[in-house]
Every structure is written in C-alpha cells, then in structure tokens.
C-alpha cells in the first residue's frame, strides 16, 4: 500500500532518518510539533497508516499488514535504515516491523504501549462514529455535541473530530475507514509476541496511563534485551500532547 506521508527536513545535508507512526484515530500530523524540532538533525517522515488520514483504505487492518506497508514505504523512498517512533497502535506496528526487518531499524522508540494483548477499549468510539448520520451534520459543533453524549473528555473529542472533513458539496465525511476498523478491532488488540529485537529500544509511558503497567516490565526486557523504560509524570496516554517538552527531551537524549 502506498501511504500518504509528510517529509520534513530543515537541513539538506542530514543522513539520518526518523519515521514517526501515529496511533488509532490519528494521522502523521499529530506529531508535527515534535517532528519539526528534530528536523535539524533528521530527515523526518510522518506517514498516515492505512485506513487513517489521507492514506488508502483497505478491508484488512492488522499489524502484519501495517508492517508490510512500512516496508514498502522504506523501499519506495529509498530508506535503507531509520529510527522509529510509534505511539499506541503505531507502537505495535513499529515493534512488528522491527521484529521482521531489524536490519532496517537504527533505534526503536515505543510510546505508551507494551508488546502484549489488550482488551479492545475503543469499540464504543468506533460504533458511535458509525451511528452518526453525517447527512444531518451541518457544523463541527453539531458533531461535537453528539460525541459529548458518550465522550466527556473534550480534548479526546477534538482529537477525533480532526478526522471530519468537508466534501466539495460541503457535506461531511470521515477520513477514517470506520467499517474496516470496526471489523478488525479484535486483531488490533492482540499481538503475536515470541520475538526479540536486540537493538536499543526506549519505552515511554505516561504516569496516569494504564497501557504500560509495572507488570509489563519483565515482558518488555525479555523481548527487548537492550530496552529501557521512562515515565512522564502527570501525563496520560497522549503524553506527546500533554507534556511535549518532556517527551521531546527524553527522545532527544535517547537518539
């Protein structure tokens, strides 16, 4: 699959590549602020993963497919090796890619997700978005009002509403392939482990998030022998937006 992507570099002489993979319901530009700070020293790629953003839609949505999409992305853009940052769903996709193509990965950074199976927690969001009759929506404020009936957290609603766009006839559509996401949520919660990645790996977790628990540490170190774990205080799952300064410096020091 040919992924849509943004490419950022302030310095045309840089040779190191950094690829950032977003999470569920997101897109590459979620990491744009942090990416720009790294663009002096890295050639930055911000792809939209399949069924998200401006990338193509497909009925299949699992980590095997996302890893192969990324491999095709490397080949198409003549990238021999890169460091990877992956958040949540993007973190699992980056881990899968590192298992399959370790020679292409310089360093790996996994943001607030562990290499294990999770209970599907976002099903209610997908089902709610599918139920919204976009023909009846005239403004973003109307869509936000509908979402607020199930999602009290306004920043999360605003994050999801970034996926709403106007067509030429001024009607609304979703960038997300909601049907495919709904049908593949169970496979997205799972993760086929049993692999090892022997290169330097950084896991970053949010102090207020339950995605990486203390009980996950042994699995992380068994799977990533050169792994290290950092915690960002007073941050939850979207730690790169809740505490971008601390996130940037932890990643910078590691790279």
C-alpha positions in Angstrom: 0.0 0.0 0.0 1.3 3.5 -0.9 1.0 5.5 2.3 0.4 9.2 2.3 3.2 11.0 4.2 4.8 14.3 5.1 8.5 14.8 4.8 10.3 17.4 6.9 13.9 18.4 7.0 15.5 21.8 7.7 18.9 20.6 6.8 19.5 19.1 3.3 22.8 17.5 4.4 21.4 15.2 7.1 21.7 11.5 6.5 19.8 10.1 9.5 16.1 9.2 9.1 13.4 9.3 11.7 9.9 7.8 11.0 7.0 8.6 13.3 3.9 6.3 13.4 0.7 7.7 14.9 -1.9 5.9 17.0 -5.6 4.8 16.4 -7.8 7.6 15.1 -4.7 9.7 14.4 -2.6 10.8 11.5 1.0 11.8 10.9 0.5 15.4 11.7 -0.3 14.5 15.3 3.4 14.6 15.8 4.2 17.6 13.7 5.3 19.9 16.5 7.8 17.5 17.9 8.9 16.4 14.4 9.8 19.9 13.5 12.2 20.1 16.5 14.0 17.0 15.2 14.2 18.2 11.6 17.6 19.9 12.1 19.3 16.6 12.6 17.0 14.1 11.0 15.1 13.6 7.8 11.6 13.2 9.2 8.8 11.1 7.7 5.3 11.3 9.0 3.1 8.6 7.3 -0.6 8.2 7.7 -1.1 4.5 8.5 -3.7 2.5 6.4 -7.3 3.4 6.9 -6.2 6.7 8.5 -5.6 10.3 7.3 -5.0 10.5 3.6 -3.7 7.0 3.1 -5.7 4.4 1.2 -8.5 2.3 2.7 -8.4 -1.5 2.9 -10.6 -4.1 4.5 -7.6 -5.6 6.3 -6.2 -3.8 9.3 -3.7 -5.7 11.3 -0.1 -5.3 12.4 1.3 -7.7 9.8 -0.2 -5.5 7.1 1.0 -2.3 8.7 4.5 -3.6 9.0 4.5 -4.6 5.3 3.1 -1.2 4.4 6.1 0.3 6.2 8.5 -2.0 4.5 7.1 -0.9 1.1 7.4 2.7 2.3 11.1 2.2 3.1 11.7 0.7 -0.4 9.7 3.3 -2.3 11.6 6.2 -0.5 15.0 4.5 -0.8 15.4 4.4 3.0 18.0 1.9 4.0 17.7 2.4 7.7 15.8 4.7 10.1 14.9 5.2 13.7 11.3 4.6 14.5 8.9 6.3 16.9 5.5 4.6 17.3 2.6 5.6 19.6 0.0 3.1 20.7 -1.2 1.3 17.5 1.8 2.8 15.7 4.0 1.5 18.5 2.8 -2.1 17.9 3.2 -1.6 14.1 6.8 -0.4 14.7 7.6 -3.3 17.0 6.3 -5.7 14.4 8.4 -4.1 11.7 11.5 -4.2 14.0 10.9 -8.0 14.5 10.6 -8.6 10.8 13.2 -6.2 9.4 15.7 -5.5 12.3 18.5 -4.5 9.8 16.4 -1.5 8.7 15.9 -0.1 12.2 18.5 2.1 13.9 16.8 2.7 17.2 13.2 2.0 18.3 11.0 4.2 20.5 7.6 2.8 21.6 5.2 5.3 23.2 2.7 4.0 25.8 2.1 0.5 24.6 3.5 -2.9 25.6 4.2 -6.0 23.4 1.1 -7.8 24.6 -2.6 -8.3 24.0 -5.0 -5.7 25.2 -8.8 -5.7 25.7 -10.4 -3.6 23.0 -11.3 -0.3 24.7 -12.2 1.9 21.7 -15.0 -0.2 20.3 -17.6 2.2 21.7 -16.0 5.1 19.9 -16.0 3.3 16.5 -19.6 2.2 17.0 -20.6 5.7 17.9 -19.0 7.3 14.9 -20.6 4.7 12.6 -24.0 5.6 14.0 -23.7 9.4 13.3 -25.7 10.3 10.3 -23.3 12.7 8.6 -26.0 13.9 6.2 -27.6 15.6 9.2 -24.5 17.3 10.4 -24.1 20.9 9.2 -21.3 22.1 11.6 -18.4 20.6 13.6 -20.2 22.0 16.7 -23.1 19.6 16.0 -20.8 16.7 15.6 -19.1 17.6 18.9 -22.4 17.8 20.7 -23.3 14.3 19.5 -19.9 13.0 20.6 -20.2 14.7 24.0 -23.1 12.3 24.9 -20.6 9.5 25.1 -17.2 11.1 25.4 -17.0 13.7 28.2 -13.3 14.5 27.6 -13.2 17.5 25.2 -9.6 17.0 24.1 -10.4 13.5 23.0 -13.4 14.7 21.1 -11.3 17.4 19.4 -8.7 14.7 18.5 -11.4 12.5 16.9 -13.0 15.4 15.1 -9.8 16.1 13.3 -10.9 13.2 11.1 -14.0 15.0 10.0 -13.7 16.8 6.6 -15.9 18.7 4.2 -16.6 17.4 0.7 -16.9 19.7 -2.3 -20.6 19.8 -1.8 -20.0 21.0 1.9 -21.2 17.7 3.3 -19.1 15.9 5.9 -17.2 12.6 5.7 -14.7 10.7 7.9 -11.1 10.3 6.8 -11.1 7.0 8.9 -12.2 3.7 7.3 -14.6 3.1 10.2 -16.0 -0.1 8.7 -12.5 -1.7 8.5 -11.5 -0.5 11.9 -14.7 -1.9 13.4 -14.3 -5.3 11.8 -10.6 -5.5 12.8 -10.6 -4.2 16.4 -10.0 -7.6 17.9 -6.9 -8.2 15.9 -5.7 -4.7 16.8 -6.0 -5.6 20.5 -3.9 -8.7 20.0 -0.2 -9.0 19.5 1.7 -12.1 18.4 4.9 -12.0 20.6 7.6 -14.6 20.9 10.1 -12.4 19.0 13.1 -10.4 20.2 14.6 -7.2 19.0 18.3 -6.9 20.0 18.9 -3.2 19.3 18.5 -0.2 21.6 14.8 0.4 22.4 13.1 3.0 24.5 9.6 2.6 26.0 7.9 5.8 27.2 4.9 5.6 29.4 2.5 8.1 30.9 2.3 8.2 34.7 -1.5 8.4 34.5 -1.9 5.8 31.8 -2.5 2.1 32.3 -1.2 1.0 29.0 2.2 0.1 30.3 2.0 -1.4 33.8 4.7 -2.4 36.2 3.8 -6.0 35.5 4.8 -5.4 31.8 8.4 -4.6 32.6 9.7 -8.2 32.6 8.0 -8.9 29.2 9.5 -5.7 27.8 13.0 -6.5 28.9 12.7 -10.2 27.8 11.5 -9.0 24.3 13.9 -6.1 24.1 17.1 -7.0 25.9 18.6 -3.5 25.3 15.3 -1.8 26.3 14.9 1.0 28.8 11.7 2.5 30.2 11.0 6.1 31.0 7.9 7.6 32.7 6.5 11.0 32.0 4.9 12.5 35.1 1.4 13.9 35.1 0.7 12.6 31.6 -1.7 10.0 30.3 -1.9 8.0 27.0 -1.4 11.0 24.7 1.7 12.1 26.6 3.2 13.8 23.5 0.4 16.3 23.6 0.1 16.5 27.3 3.8 17.0 28.0 5.5 17.6 24.7 8.6 19.3 26.2 9.4 16.3 28.4 8.6 13.9 25.6 10.9 15.7 23.2 13.9 15.7 25.6 13.5 12.0 26.6 13.5 11.1 22.9 16.3 13.5 22.1 18.6 12.1 24.8 17.9 8.6 23.6 18.6 9.4 19.9 
